[in-house]
Amino acid sequence: MNITKTGARRLAKTARKLAVLIGAAALTGCVQIETPDKPIEINLNINIRQEVVYRLDGDAKKLIEQNSEIF
């Protein structure tokens, strides 16, 4: 079997990646999940403020002022 330099580099990269994955798998621990004794309480203090900014063209503003009974 004849392996080129490029093939050897790919094989070395793949071997390194495999070694890292195996090492990472060995370092993982056991995860345990337990339910709490008391219910979870979430306090939300939310202050919502909205500002509306509008501008009218001079002609539109005059028209509204002249016909204020429509609005």
PQR file of N, CA, C, O and H, with PARSE charges and radii, in Angstrom:
ATOM      1  N   MET A   1       0.838  -1.172   0.000 -0.4000 1.5000
ATOM      2  CA  MET A   1       0.000   0.000   0.000 -0.0000 2.0000
ATOM      3  C   MET A   1       0.887   1.241   0.000  0.5500 1.7000
ATOM      4  O   MET A   1       1.769   1.380   0.847 -0.5500 1.4000
ATOM      5  N   ASN A   2       0.654   2.127  -0.938 -0.4000 1.5000
ATOM      6  CA  ASN A   2       1.474   3.312  -1.107 -0.0000 2.0000
ATOM      7  C   ASN A   2       0.658   4.541  -0.696  0.5500 1.7000
ATOM      8  O   ASN A   2      -0.348   4.843  -1.339 -0.5500 1.4000
ATOM      9  H   ASN A   2      -0.062   2.014  -1.626  0.4000 1.0000
ATOM     10  N   ILE A   3       1.065   5.256   0.357 -0.4000 1.5000
ATOM     11  CA  ILE A   3       0.353   6.438   0.848 -0.0000 2.0000
ATOM     12  C   ILE A   3       1.149   7.674   0.466  0.5500 1.7000
ATOM     13  O   ILE A   3       2.350   7.749   0.726 -0.5500 1.4000
ATOM     14  H   ILE A   3       1.882   5.010   0.879  0.4000 1.0000
ATOM     15  N   THR A   4       0.484   8.644  -0.152 -0.4000 1.5000
ATOM     16  CA  THR A   4       1.143   9.894  -0.519 -0.0000 2.0000
ATOM     17  C   THR A   4       1.258  10.790   0.711  0.5500 1.7000
ATOM     18  O   THR A   4       0.675  10.510   1.759 -0.5500 1.4000
ATOM     19  H   THR A   4      -0.491   8.583  -0.364  0.4000 1.0000
ATOM     20  N   LYS A   5       2.025  11.875   0.563 -0.4000 1.5000
ATOM     21  CA  LYS A   5       2.184  12.810   1.686 -0.0000 2.0000
ATOM     22  C   LYS A   5       0.848  13.443   2.061  0.5500 1.7000
ATOM     23  O   LYS A   5       0.554  13.630   3.242 -0.5500 1.4000
ATOM     24  H   LYS A   5       2.499  12.102  -0.287  0.4000 1.0000
ATOM     25  N   THR A   6       0.043  13.772   1.054 -0.4000 1.5000
ATOM     26  CA  THR A   6      -1.271  14.373   1.320 -0.0000 2.0000
ATOM     27  C   THR A   6      -2.162  13.382   2.056  0.5500 1.7000
ATOM     28  O   THR A   6      -2.865  13.752   2.996 -0.5500 1.4000
ATOM     29  H   THR A   6       0.282  13.620   0.095  0.4000 1.0000
ATOM     30  N   GLY A   7      -2.133  12.130   1.630 -0.4000 1.5000
ATOM     31  CA  GLY A   7      -2.931  11.103   2.297 -0.0000 2.0000
ATOM     32  C   GLY A   7      -2.471  10.876   3.722  0.5500 1.7000
ATOM     33  O   GLY A   7      -3.284  10.651   4.618 -0.5500 1.4000
ATOM     34  H   GLY A   7      -1.562  11.830   0.866  0.4000 1.0000
ATOM     35  N   ALA A   8      -1.164  10.936   3.928 -0.4000 1.5000
ATOM     36  CA  ALA A   8      -0.626  10.747   5.272 -0.0000 2.0000
ATOM     37  C   ALA A   8      -1.041  11.906   6.184  0.5500 1.7000
ATOM     38  O   ALA A   8      -1.337  11.700   7.361 -0.5500 1.4000
ATOM     39  H   ALA A   8      -0.503  11.119   3.200  0.4000 1.0000
ATOM     40  N   ARG A   9      -1.061  13.128   5.633 -0.4000 1.5000
ATOM     41  CA  ARG A   9      -1.478  14.280   6.429 -0.0000 2.0000
ATOM     42  C   ARG A   9      -2.949  14.163   6.816  0.5500 1.7000
ATOM     43  O   ARG A   9      -3.328  14.438   7.954 -0.5500 1.4000
ATOM     44  H   ARG A   9      -0.821  13.296   4.677  0.4000 1.0000
ATOM     45  N   ARG A  10      -3.768  13.754   5.856 -0.4000 1.5000
ATOM     46  CA  ARG A  10      -5.207  13.574   6.158 -0.0000 2.0000
ATOM     47  C   ARG A  10      -5.408  12.523   7.232  0.5500 1.7000
ATOM     48  O   ARG A  10      -6.215  12.697   8.146 -0.5500 1.4000
ATOM     49  H   ARG A  10      -3.461  13.531   4.931  0.4000 1.0000
ATOM     50  N   LEU A  11      -4.663  11.428   7.114 -0.4000 1.5000
ATOM     51  CA  LEU A  11      -4.768  10.352   8.096 -0.0000 2.0000
ATOM     52  C   LEU A  11      -4.329  10.836   9.475  0.5500 1.7000
ATOM     53  O   LEU A  11      -4.941  10.479  10.482 -0.5500 1.4000
ATOM     54  H   LEU A  11      -4.007  11.287   6.372  0.4000 1.0000
ATOM     55  N   ALA A  12      -3.269  11.647   9.524 -0.4000 1.5000
ATOM     56  CA  ALA A  12      -2.791  12.180  10.800 -0.0000 2.0000
ATOM     57  C   ALA A  12      -3.813  13.136  11.407  0.5500 1.7000
ATOM     58  O   ALA A  12      -4.042  13.110  12.617 -0.5500 1.4000
ATOM     59  H   ALA A  12      -2.772  11.937   8.706  0.4000 1.0000
ATOM     60  N   LYS A  13      -4.438  13.992  10.568 -0.4000 1.5000
ATOM     61  CA  LYS A  13      -5.462  14.910  11.068 -0.0000 2.0000
ATOM     62  C   LYS A  13      -6.653  14.139  11.612  0.5500 1.7000
ATOM     63  O   LYS A  13      -7.185  14.467  12.673 -0.5500 1.4000
ATOM     64  H   LYS A  13      -4.252  14.013   9.585  0.4000 1.0000
ATOM     65  N   THR A  14      -7.069  13.112  10.878 -0.4000 1.5000
ATOM     66  CA  THR A  14      -8.204  12.304  11.317 -0.0000 2.0000
ATOM     67  C   THR A  14      -7.886  11.596  12.625  0.5500 1.7000
ATOM     68  O   THR A  14      -8.737  11.506  13.509 -0.5500 1.4000
ATOM     69  H   THR A  14      -6.637  12.845  10.017  0.4000 1.0000
ATOM     70  N   ALA A  15      -6.658  11.093  12.748 -0.4000 1.5000
ATOM     71  CA  ALA A  15      -6.255  10.417  13.977 -0.0000 2.0000
ATOM     72  C   ALA A  15      -6.247  11.391  15.153  0.5500 1.7000
ATOM     73  O   ALA A  15      -6.662  11.033  16.255 -0.5500 1.4000
ATOM     74  H   ALA A  15      -5.967  11.167  12.030  0.4000 1.0000
ATOM     75  N   ARG A  16      -5.777  12.626  14.924 -0.4000 1.5000
ATOM     76  CA  ARG A  16      -5.777  13.625  15.999 -0.0000 2.0000
ATOM     77  C   ARG A  16      -7.195  13.968  16.441  0.5500 1.7000
ATOM     78  O   ARG A  16      -7.479  14.071  17.634 -0.5500 1.4000
ATOM     79  H   ARG A  16      -5.440  12.916  14.028  0.4000 1.0000
ATOM     80  N   LYS A  17      -8.078  14.141  15.463 -0.4000 1.5000
ATOM     81  CA  LYS A  17      -9.471  14.454  15.792 -0.0000 2.0000
ATOM     82  C   LYS A  17     -10.097  13.320  16.592  0.5500 1.7000
ATOM     83  O   LYS A  17     -10.815  13.562  17.562 -0.5500 1.4000
ATOM     84  H   LYS A  17      -7.847  14.057  14.493  0.4000 1.0000
ATOM     85  N   LEU A  18      -9.828  12.091  16.188 -0.4000 1.5000
ATOM     86  CA  LEU A  18     -10.366  10.932  16.898 -0.0000 2.0000
ATOM     87  C   LEU A  18      -9.821  10.869  18.322  0.5500 1.7000
ATOM     88  O   LEU A  18     -10.553  10.537  19.255 -0.5500 1.4000
ATOM     89  H   LEU A  18      -9.245  11.894  15.399  0.4000 1.0000
ATOM     90  N   ALA A  19      -8.546  11.184  18.489 -0.4000 1.5000
ATOM     91  CA  ALA A  19      -7.947  11.167  19.828 -0.0000 2.0000
ATOM     92  C   ALA A  19      -8.571  12.234  20.714  0.5500 1.7000
ATOM     93  O   ALA A  19      -8.817  11.997  21.896 -0.5500 1.4000
ATOM     94  H   ALA A  19      -7.952  11.453  17.731  0.4000 1.0000
ATOM     95  N   VAL A  20      -8.830  13.417  20.141 -0.4000 1.5000
ATOM     96  CA  VAL A  20      -9.459  14.491  20.918 -0.0000 2.0000
ATOM     97  C   VAL A  20     -10.869  14.075  21.333  0.5500 1.7000
ATOM     98  O   VAL A  20     -11.266  14.297  22.476 -0.5500 1.4000
ATOM     99  H   VAL A  20      -8.630  13.610  19.181  0.4000 1.0000
ATOM    100  N   LEU A  21     -11.620  13.479  20.425 -0.4000 1.5000
ATOM    101  CA  LEU A  21     -12.982  13.040  20.757 -0.0000 2.0000
ATOM    102  C   LEU A  21     -12.978  11.967  21.844  0.5500 1.7000
ATOM    103  O   LEU A  21     -13.798  12.006  22.762 -0.5500 1.4000
ATOM    104  H   LEU A  21     -11.298  13.298  19.496  0.4000 1.0000
ATOM    105  N   ILE A  22     -12.074  11.030  21.742 -0.4000 1.5000
ATOM    106  CA  ILE A  22     -12.000   9.974  22.763 -0.0000 2.0000
ATOM    107  C   ILE A  22     -11.599  10.575  24.109  0.5500 1.7000
ATOM    108  O   ILE A  22     -12.140  10.194  25.147 -0.5500 1.4000
ATOM    109  H   ILE A  22     -11.409  10.998  20.996  0.4000 1.0000
ATOM    110  N   GLY A  23     -10.644  11.518  24.092 -0.4000 1.5000
ATOM    111  CA  GLY A  23     -10.229  12.181  25.332 -0.0000 2.0000
ATOM    112  C   GLY A  23     -11.354  12.979  25.954  0.5500 1.7000
ATOM    113  O   GLY A  23     -11.529  12.969  27.172 -0.5500 1.4000
ATOM    114  H   GLY A  23     -10.204  11.827  23.249  0.4000 1.0000
ATOM    115  N   ALA A  24     -12.124  13.675  25.119 -0.4000 1.5000
ATOM    116  CA  ALA A  24     -13.245  14.452  25.640 -0.0000 2.0000
ATOM    117  C   ALA A  24     -14.313  13.539  26.221  0.5500 1.7000
ATOM    118  O   ALA A  24     -14.907  13.855  27.251 -0.5500 1.4000
ATOM    119  H   ALA A  24     -11.982  13.683  24.129  0.4000 1.0000
ATOM    120  N   ALA A  25     -14.557  12.421  25.576 -0.4000 1.5000
ATOM    121  CA  ALA A  25     -15.552  11.478  26.078 -0.0000 2.0000
ATOM    122  C   ALA A  25     -15.121  10.898  27.425  0.5500 1.7000
ATOM    123  O   ALA A  25     -15.958  10.627  28.287 -0.5500 1.4000
ATOM    124  H   ALA A  25     -14.074  12.164  24.739  0.4000 1.0000
ATOM    125  N   ALA A  26     -13.832  10.711  27.598 -0.4000 1.5000
ATOM    126  CA  ALA A  26     -13.334  10.164  28.862 -0.0000 2.0000
ATOM    127  C   ALA A  26     -13.470  11.169  30.001  0.5500 1.7000
ATOM    128  O   ALA A  26     -13.580  10.774  31.161 -0.5500 1.4000
ATOM    129  H   ALA A  26     -13.152  10.931  26.898  0.4000 1.0000
ATOM    130  N   LEU A  27     -13.462  12.465  29.682 -0.4000 1.5000
ATOM    131  CA  LEU A  27     -13.525  13.490  30.720 -0.0000 2.0000
ATOM    132  C   LEU A  27     -14.955  13.841  31.130  0.5500 1.7000
ATOM    133  O   LEU A  27     -15.161  14.521  32.135 -0.5500 1.4000
ATOM    134  H   LEU A  27     -13.372  12.785  28.739  0.4000 1.0000
ATOM    135  N   THR A  28     -15.922  13.395  30.377 -0.4000 1.5000
ATOM    136  CA  THR A  28     -17.302  13.725  30.719 -0.0000 2.0000
ATOM    137  C   THR A  28     -17.716  12.966  31.965  0.5500 1.7000
ATOM    138  O   THR A  28     -17.309  11.826  32.186 -0.5500 1.4000
ATOM    139  H   THR A  28     -15.756  12.843  29.560  0.4000 1.0000
ATOM    140  N   GLY A  29     -18.536  13.625  32.775 -0.4000 1.5000
ATOM    141  CA  GLY A  29     -18.981  13.001  34.016 -0.0000 2.0000
ATOM    142  C   GLY A  29     -20.427  12.566  33.924  0.5500 1.7000
ATOM    143  O   GLY A  29     -21.059  12.665  32.872 -0.5500 1.4000
ATOM    144  H   GLY A  29     -18.867  14.551  32.595  0.4000 1.0000
ATOM    145  N   CYS A  30     -20.927  12.096  35.014 -0.4000 1.5000
ATOM    146  CA  CYS A  30     -22.314  11.653  35.088 -0.0000 2.0000
ATOM    147  C   CYS A  30     -23.183  12.853  35.481  0.5500 1.7000
ATOM    148  O   CYS A  30     -22.837  13.611  36.387 -0.5500 1.4000
ATOM    149  H   CYS A  30     -20.414  12.016  35.869  0.4000 1.0000
ATOM    150  N   VAL A  31     -24.287  13.008  34.805 -0.4000 1.5000
ATOM    151  CA  VAL A  31     -25.193  14.117  35.083 -0.0000 2.0000
ATOM    152  C   VAL A  31     -26.416  13.569  35.810  0.5500 1.7000
ATOM    153  O   VAL A  31     -27.064  12.631  35.345 -0.5500 1.4000
ATOM    154  H   VAL A  31     -24.569  12.392  34.070  0.4000 1.0000
ATOM    155  N   GLN A  32     -26.720  14.171  36.957 -0.4000 1.5000
ATOM    156  CA  GLN A  32     -27.903  13.766  37.709 -0.0000 2.0000
ATOM    157  C   GLN A  32     -28.853  14.944  37.810  0.5500 1.7000
ATOM    158  O   GLN A  32     -28.436  16.068  38.091 -0.5500 1.4000
ATOM    159  H   GLN A  32     -26.193  14.933  37.334  0.4000 1.0000
ATOM    160  N   ILE A  33     -30.120  14.686  37.581 -0.4000 1.5000
ATOM    161  CA  ILE A  33     -31.138  15.726  37.650 -0.0000 2.0000
ATOM    162  C   ILE A  33     -32.135  15.344  38.739  0.5500 1.7000
ATOM    163  O   ILE A  33     -32.692  14.246  38.740 -0.5500 1.4000
ATOM    164  H   ILE A  33     -30.459  13.773  37.352  0.4000 1.0000
ATOM    165  N   GLU A  34     -32.345  16.279  39.665 -0.4000 1.5000
ATOM    166  CA  GLU A  34     -33.302  16.042  40.735 -0.0000 2.0000
ATOM    167  C   GLU A  34     -34.359  17.138  40.718  0.5500 1.7000
ATOM    168  O   GLU A  34     -34.067  18.287  40.386 -0.5500 1.4000
ATOM    169  H   GLU A  34     -31.893  17.171  39.664  0.4000 1.0000
ATOM    170  N   THR A  35     -35.584  16.779  41.077 -0.4000 1.5000
ATOM    171  CA  THR A  35     -36.644  17.781  41.142 -0.0000 2.0000
ATOM    172  C   THR A  35     -36.542  18.534  42.460  0.5500 1.7000
ATOM    173  O   THR A  35     -36.192  17.940  43.480 -0.5500 1.4000
ATOM    174  H   THR A  35     -35.821  15.845  41.346  0.4000 1.0000
ATOM    175  N   PRO A  36     -36.839  19.828  42.460 -0.5600 1.5000
ATOM    176  CA  PRO A  36     -36.746  20.607  43.697  0.2800 2.0000
ATOM    177  C   PRO A  36     -37.879  20.251  44.666  0.5500 1.7000
ATOM    178  O   PRO A  36     -38.948  19.793  44.262 -0.5500 1.4000
ATOM    179  N   ASP A  37     -37.608  20.477  45.969 -0.4000 1.5000
ATOM    180  CA  ASP A  37     -38.624  20.207  46.996 -0.0000 2.0000
ATOM    181  C   ASP A  37     -39.727  21.259  46.965  0.5500 1.7000
ATOM    182  O   ASP A  37     -40.897  20.947  47.189 -0.5500 1.4000
ATOM    183  H   ASP A  37     -36.740  20.848  46.298  0.4000 1.0000
ATOM    184  N   LYS A  38     -39.351  22.511  46.685 -0.4000 1.5000
ATOM    185  CA  LYS A  38     -40.320  23.609  46.661 -0.0000 2.0000
ATOM    186  C   LYS A  38     -40.617  23.983  45.214  0.5500 1.7000
ATOM    187  O   LYS A  38     -39.788  23.759  44.332 -0.5500 1.4000
ATOM    188  H   LYS A  38     -38.401  22.765  46.503  0.4000 1.0000
ATOM    189  N   PRO A  39     -41.790  24.550  44.967 -0.5600 1.5000
ATOM    190  CA  PRO A  39     -42.072  24.990  43.594  0.2800 2.0000
ATOM    191  C   PRO A  39     -41.175  26.157  43.191  0.5500 1.7000
ATOM    192  O   PRO A  39     -40.730  26.935  44.035 -0.5500 1.4000
ATOM    193  N   ILE A  40     -40.923  26.265  41.914 -0.4000 1.5000
ATOM    194  CA  ILE A  40     -40.093  27.345  41.399 -0.0000 2.0000
ATOM    195  C   ILE A  40     -40.924  28.622  41.362  0.5500 1.7000
ATOM    196  O   ILE A  40     -42.032  28.634  40.826 -0.5500 1.4000
ATOM    197  H   ILE A  40     -41.284  25.633  41.228  0.4000 1.0000
ATOM    198  N   GLU A  41     -40.386  29.692  41.932 -0.4000 1.5000
ATOM    199  CA  GLU A  41     -41.086  30.975  41.976 -0.0000 2.0000
ATOM    200  C   GLU A  41     -40.329  31.979  41.117  0.5500 1.7000
ATOM    201  O   GLU A  41     -39.125  32.174  41.280 -0.5500 1.4000
ATOM    202  H   GLU A  41     -39.486  29.682  42.368  0.4000 1.0000
ATOM    203  N   ILE A  42     -41.053  32.609  40.204 -0.4000 1.5000
ATOM    204  CA  ILE A  42     -40.450  33.593  39.313 -0.0000 2.0000
ATOM    205  C   ILE A  42     -41.132  34.934  39.548  0.5500 1.7000
ATOM    206  O   ILE A  42     -42.339  35.065  39.342 -0.5500 1.4000
ATOM    207  H   ILE A  42     -42.031  32.451  40.072  0.4000 1.0000
ATOM    208  N   ASN A  43     -40.370  35.918  39.974 -0.4000 1.5000
ATOM    209  CA  ASN A  43     -40.893  37.268  40.189 -0.0000 2.0000
ATOM    210  C   ASN A  43     -40.476  38.138  39.017  0.5500 1.7000
ATOM    211  O   ASN A  43     -39.286  38.304  38.751 -0.5500 1.4000
ATOM    212  H   ASN A  43     -39.390  35.812  40.142  0.4000 1.0000
ATOM    213  N   LEU A  44     -41.452  38.689  38.320 -0.4000 1.5000
ATOM    214  CA  LEU A  44     -41.163  39.559  37.188 -0.0000 2.0000
ATOM    215  C   LEU A  44     -41.661  40.960  37.492  0.5500 1.7000
ATOM    216  O   LEU A  44     -42.866  41.195  37.574 -0.5500 1.4000
ATOM    217  H   LEU A  44     -42.419  38.554  38.536  0.4000 1.0000
ATOM    218  N   ASN A  45     -40.757  41.860  37.656 -0.4000 1.5000
ATOM    219  CA  ASN A  45     -41.102  43.263  37.824 -0.0000 2.0000
ATOM    220  C   ASN A  45     -40.745  43.967  36.520  0.5500 1.7000
ATOM    221  O   ASN A  45     -39.583  44.282  36.263 -0.5500 1.4000
ATOM    222  H   ASN A  45     -39.778  41.668  37.590  0.4000 1.0000
ATOM    223  N   ILE A  46     -41.751  44.202  35.718 -0.4000 1.5000
ATOM    224  CA  ILE A  46     -41.526  44.758  34.389 -0.0000 2.0000
ATOM    225  C   ILE A  46     -42.198  46.121  34.295  0.5500 1.7000
ATOM    226  O   ILE A  46     -43.374  46.274  34.625 -0.5500 1.4000
ATOM    227  H   ILE A  46     -42.695  43.946  35.926  0.4000 1.0000
ATOM    228  N   ASN A  47     -41.447  47.089  33.851 -0.4000 1.5000
ATOM    229  CA  ASN A  47     -41.970  48.432  33.646 -0.0000 2.0000
ATOM    230  C   ASN A  47     -41.885  48.719  32.157  0.5500 1.7000
ATOM    231  O   ASN A  47     -40.792  48.797  31.596 -0.5500 1.4000
ATOM    232  H   ASN A  47     -40.491  46.965  33.583  0.4000 1.0000
ATOM    233  N   ILE A  48     -43.032  48.877  31.520 -0.4000 1.5000
ATOM    234  CA  ILE A  48     -43.067  49.138  30.088 -0.0000 2.0000
ATOM    235  C   ILE A  48     -43.487  50.584  29.869  0.5500 1.7000
ATOM    236  O   ILE A  48     -44.521  51.030  30.366 -0.5500 1.4000
ATOM    237  H   ILE A  48     -43.920  48.815  31.976  0.4000 1.0000
ATOM    238  N   ARG A  49     -42.675  51.297  29.126 -0.4000 1.5000
ATOM    239  CA  ARG A  49     -42.962  52.688  28.834 -0.0000 2.0000
ATOM    240  C   ARG A  49     -42.913  52.860  27.325  0.5500 1.7000
ATOM    241  O   ARG A  49     -41.966  52.435  26.664 -0.5500 1.4000
ATOM    242  H   ARG A  49     -41.835  50.935  28.722  0.4000 1.0000
ATOM    243  N   GLN A  50     -43.927  53.474  26.808 -0.4000 1.5000
ATOM    244  CA  GLN A  50     -43.996  53.672  25.374 -0.0000 2.0000
ATOM    245  C   GLN A  50     -44.167  55.150  25.073  0.5500 1.7000
ATOM    246  O   GLN A  50     -44.999  55.829  25.675 -0.5500 1.4000
ATOM    247  H   GLN A  50     -44.697  53.819  27.345  0.4000 1.0000
ATOM    248  N   GLU A  51     -43.387  55.627  24.153 -0.4000 1.5000
ATOM    249  CA  GLU A  51     -43.497  57.004  23.730 -0.0000 2.0000
ATOM    250  C   GLU A  51     -43.830  57.023  22.244  0.5500 1.7000
ATOM    251  O   GLU A  51     -43.214  56.313  21.449 -0.5500 1.4000
ATOM    252  H   GLU A  51     -42.711  55.076  23.664  0.4000 1.0000
ATOM    253  N   VAL A  52     -44.800  57.836  21.883 -0.4000 1.5000
ATOM    254  CA  VAL A  52     -45.180  57.966  20.487 -0.0000 2.0000
ATOM    255  C   VAL A  52     -44.801  59.368  20.030  0.5500 1.7000
ATOM    256  O   VAL A  52     -45.266  60.362  20.587 -0.5500 1.4000
ATOM    257  H   VAL A  52     -45.299  58.413  22.529  0.4000 1.0000
ATOM    258  N   VAL A  53     -43.973  59.432  19.037 -0.4000 1.5000
ATOM    259  CA  VAL A  53     -43.526  60.709  18.505 -0.0000 2.0000
ATOM    260  C   VAL A  53     -44.084  60.828  17.091  0.5500 1.7000
ATOM    261  O   VAL A  53     -43.926  59.925  16.269 -0.5500 1.4000
ATOM    262  H   VAL A  53     -43.595  58.624  18.584  0.4000 1.0000
ATOM    263  N   TYR A  54     -44.742  61.959  16.820 -0.4000 1.5000
ATOM    264  CA  TYR A  54     -45.284  62.153  15.473 -0.0000 2.0000
ATOM    265  C   TYR A  54     -44.996  63.569  15.015  0.5500 1.7000
ATOM    266  O   TYR A  54     -44.877  64.493  15.819 -0.5500 1.4000
ATOM    267  H   TYR A  54     -44.871  62.693  17.488  0.4000 1.0000
ATOM    268  N   ARG A  55     -44.888  63.715  13.720 -0.4000 1.5000
ATOM    269  CA  ARG A  55     -44.676  65.017  13.109 -0.0000 2.0000
ATOM    270  C   ARG A  55     -45.637  65.140  11.942  0.5500 1.7000
ATOM    271  O   ARG A  55     -45.851  64.186  11.194 -0.5500 1.4000
ATOM    272  H   ARG A  55     -44.985  62.964  13.066  0.4000 1.0000
ATOM    273  N   LEU A  56     -46.203  66.303  11.796 -0.4000 1.5000
ATOM    274  CA  LEU A  56     -47.133  66.544  10.700 -0.0000 2.0000
ATOM    275  C   LEU A  56     -46.573  67.603   9.770  0.5500 1.7000
ATOM    276  O   LEU A  56     -45.909  68.545  10.201 -0.5500 1.4000
ATOM    277  H   LEU A  56     -46.029  67.078  12.404  0.4000 1.0000
ATOM    278  N   ASP A  57     -46.848  67.433   8.517 -0.4000 1.5000
ATOM    279  CA  ASP A  57     -46.513  68.445   7.530 -0.0000 2.0000
ATOM    280  C   ASP A  57     -47.320  69.700   7.847  0.5500 1.7000
ATOM    281  O   ASP A  57     -48.425  69.602   8.380 -0.5500 1.4000
ATOM    282  H   ASP A  57     -47.387  66.667   8.168  0.4000 1.0000
ATOM    283  N   GLY A  58     -46.792  70.858   7.530 -0.4000 1.5000
ATOM    284  CA  GLY A  58     -47.463  72.122   7.842 -0.0000 2.0000
ATOM    285  C   GLY A  58     -48.866  72.196   7.257  0.5500 1.7000
ATOM    286  O   GLY A  58     -49.785  72.648   7.941 -0.5500 1.4000
ATOM    287  H   GLY A  58     -45.894  70.937   7.097  0.4000 1.0000
ATOM    288  N   ASP A  59     -49.059  71.769   6.021 -0.4000 1.5000
ATOM    289  CA  ASP A  59     -50.386  71.816   5.393 -0.0000 2.0000
ATOM    290  C   ASP A  59     -51.354  70.866   6.092  0.5500 1.7000
ATOM    291  O   ASP A  59     -52.518  71.205   6.304 -0.5500 1.4000
ATOM    292  H   ASP A  59     -48.313  71.401   5.465  0.4000 1.0000
ATOM    293  N   ALA A  60     -50.880  69.694   6.443 -0.4000 1.5000
ATOM    294  CA  ALA A  60     -51.747  68.730   7.116 -0.0000 2.0000
ATOM    295  C   ALA A  60     -52.146  69.248   8.492  0.5500 1.7000
ATOM    296  O   ALA A  60     -53.283  69.060   8.925 -0.5500 1.4000
ATOM    297  H   ALA A  60     -49.934  69.418   6.271  0.4000 1.0000
ATOM    298  N   LYS A  61     -51.218  69.896   9.171 -0.4000 1.5000
ATOM    299  CA  LYS A  61     -51.512  70.431  10.499 -0.0000 2.0000
ATOM    300  C   LYS A  61     -52.575  71.534  10.401  0.5500 1.7000
ATOM    301  O   LYS A  61     -53.487  71.586  11.225 -0.5500 1.4000
ATOM    302  H   LYS A  61     -50.294  70.048   8.818  0.4000 1.0000
ATOM    303  N   LYS A  62     -52.464  72.406   9.408 -0.4000 1.5000
ATOM    304  CA  LYS A  62     -53.465  73.471   9.219 -0.0000 2.0000
ATOM    305  C   LYS A  62     -54.830  72.874   8.894  0.5500 1.7000
ATOM    306  O   LYS A  62     -55.850  73.348   9.395 -0.5500 1.4000
ATOM    307  H   LYS A  62     -51.722  72.364   8.738  0.4000 1.0000
ATOM    308  N   LEU A  63     -54.855  71.839   8.058 -0.4000 1.5000
ATOM    309  CA  LEU A  63     -56.107  71.190   7.677 -0.0000 2.0000
ATOM    310  C   LEU A  63     -56.792  70.576   8.898  0.5500 1.7000
ATOM    311  O   LEU A  63     -58.012  70.678   9.034 -0.5500 1.4000
ATOM    312  H   LEU A  63     -54.027  71.454   7.651  0.4000 1.0000
ATOM    313  N   ILE A  64     -56.042  69.952   9.768 -0.4000 1.5000
ATOM    314  CA  ILE A  64     -56.598  69.353  10.984 -0.0000 2.0000
ATOM    315  C   ILE A  64     -57.121  70.432  11.899  0.5500 1.7000
ATOM    316  O   ILE A  64     -58.193  70.269  12.481 -0.5500 1.4000
ATOM    317  H   ILE A  64     -55.052  69.869   9.657  0.4000 1.0000
ATOM    318  N   GLU A  65     -56.403  71.530  12.049 -0.4000 1.5000
ATOM    319  CA  GLU A  65     -56.845  72.616  12.914 -0.0000 2.0000
ATOM    320  C   GLU A  65     -58.121  73.266  12.378  0.5500 1.7000
ATOM    321  O   GLU A  65     -58.986  73.667  13.156 -0.5500 1.4000
ATOM    322  H   GLU A  65     -55.532  71.663  11.577  0.4000 1.0000
ATOM    323  N   GLN A  66     -58.241  73.373  11.057 -0.4000 1.5000
ATOM    324  CA  GLN A  66     -59.425  73.953  10.456 -0.0000 2.0000
ATOM    325  C   GLN A  66     -60.635  73.035  10.577  0.5500 1.7000
ATOM    326  O   GLN A  66     -61.766  73.510  10.684 -0.5500 1.4000
ATOM    327  H   GLN A  66     -57.538  73.047  10.424  0.4000 1.0000
ATOM    328  N   ASN A  67     -60.408  71.737  10.561 -0.4000 1.5000
ATOM    329  CA  ASN A  67     -61.504  70.758  10.634 -0.0000 2.0000
ATOM    330  C   ASN A  67     -61.389  69.936  11.917  0.5500 1.7000
ATOM    331  O   ASN A  67     -61.447  68.707  11.876 -0.5500 1.4000
ATOM    332  H   ASN A  67     -59.489  71.351  10.475  0.4000 1.0000
ATOM    333  N   SER A  68     -61.230  70.591  13.019 -0.4000 1.5000
ATOM    334  CA  SER A  68     -61.032  69.881  14.292 -0.0000 2.0000
ATOM    335  C   SER A  68     -62.243  69.056  14.697  0.5500 1.7000
ATOM    336  O   SER A  68     -62.103  68.090  15.447 -0.5500 1.4000
ATOM    337  H   SER A  68     -61.182  71.589  13.053  0.4000 1.0000
ATOM    338  N   GLU A  69     -63.433  69.418  14.213 -0.4000 1.5000
ATOM    339  CA  GLU A  69     -64.643  68.666  14.575 -0.0000 2.0000
ATOM    340  C   GLU A  69     -64.646  67.261  13.962  0.5500 1.7000
ATOM    341  O   GLU A  69     -65.334  66.373  14.464 -0.5500 1.4000
ATOM    342  H   GLU A  69     -63.546  70.202  13.604  0.4000 1.0000
ATOM    343  N   ILE A  70     -63.889  67.051  12.890 -0.4000 1.5000
ATOM    344  CA  ILE A  70     -63.818  65.718  12.274 -0.0000 2.0000
ATOM    345  C   ILE A  70     -63.029  64.765  13.161  0.5500 1.7000
ATOM    346  O   ILE A  70     -63.342  63.578  13.257 -0.5500 1.4000
ATOM    347  H   ILE A  70     -63.329  67.773  12.482  0.4000 1.0000
ATOM    348  N   PHE A  71     -62.018  65.298  13.796 -0.4000 1.5000
ATOM    349  CA  PHE A  71     -61.136  64.454  14.602 -0.0000 2.0000
ATOM    350  C   PHE A  71     -61.586  64.535  15.997  0.5500 1.7000
ATOM    351  O   PHE A  71     -60.995  63.904  16.873 -0.5500 1.4000
ATOM    352  H   PHE A  71     -61.764  66.262  13.717  0.4000 1.0000
TER
END
